[in-house]
Amino acid sequence: MGQAKIKQREAFASQLIEEWEADDCVNFAVALSRLTGWLLHVDWWSTSIKHDEEISVDQLKPLRMYVADNHDRIFDVRGTRRIVEFTEQIIKKRVSLIASGNGAIYTRFYDEAKLSSLPLRSPPNEISIARAAKAIQKNQYFLRSIPSRTTPHLPAHQAARFSFGECVAFAEAMQELTGLRPAALLASRFLPHYEGTQRSPIGYFHSVVLHPDGMAEDSWGKATLKDIADRFGASEFTISVEEHHAVVEKIRRSNSERYNAVVNDAMALIRQHRL
């Protein structure tokens, strides 16, 4: 099949795309997230020259809402794209329409229940969400391009929470409830576009638990070690049980009360959604 026909099958009707883009794709994204279980994101724009990840959302302008997997795939009204391509072809064009001068793009993920408290231009509308869901379900080619989540699984926003920043607590909770051994992943090389992945001076970037069959598991479910490392862009890595324990102790010394609370949150989610 030629590329033109493939693109035609991937695309939604232009009238629908215009309708969805008029509200920053909010209703489309909510519908797609409900259908697939993947993660809701909003890209925001700030006119602040200083890039501050702690900036309050009321100082940001919404650019677009979309759904993404746990790696680098974006699922949008204009089809599926890798994040670099999506940013260049979709988000930066949106910035050029609403802003001038210097600034920064912020990407944040959300639970659907949180959307009503965000300063979106167009809040979710159940009638529009239902219409979008019907259109998505008719486009089986588009739906088949989206991978299924590993089951059983946590809600996507919780899986993301315990993948980006709180993976140590999740691994400890998994050990407590399942007996699986936690281990750290240490990267020695990253792929292009992932050089900024947060890691320690010795390359620590993530914690998992190890299964007897050689597989690993984190908040997104069971997968190969390579698949998990790929999500962070680590092309070369080693595992270390000792380094995981060292990270645990460092976090405990920093704020043991908060750490214990996060472990308890992880245990409650694991009991509810995995065991």
FENVENCOR-V127522 format. One line per field, one symbol per residue. ss: DSSP state (2 for helix, 1 for strand, 0 for the rest). psi: psi as a letter, one per 30 degrees, with the letter a starting at -180 (. if undefined). Layout:
BEGIN
ss: ???
psi: ???
END
This chain:
BEGIN
ss: 00222222220002222222220002222222222200111111110000000000222011111111000011110011112222222222222222000001111111022222200000000222222222222202222200000000000222222000002222222222220011111111110000000000000111111100000111001110222222200111111122222222222222222222222222222222200
psi: kleeeeeeeeklkeeeeeeeffgggeeeeeeeeeefglkklkklkkfkekjjfgkkffglkkekklklagcgkkjlfgaklleeeeeefeeeeeefffllalakkkkkllkeffefflhkejlkkeeeeeeeeeeeffifeeeffklklkllllkefeeeegeifgeeeeeeeeeeffgkkllkkjkfkllkfgfgkkllfggkflklkklfgfllkaffaklleeeeeeeggjfkllkjeeeeeeeeeeeeeeieeeeeeeeeeeeeeeeefe.
END
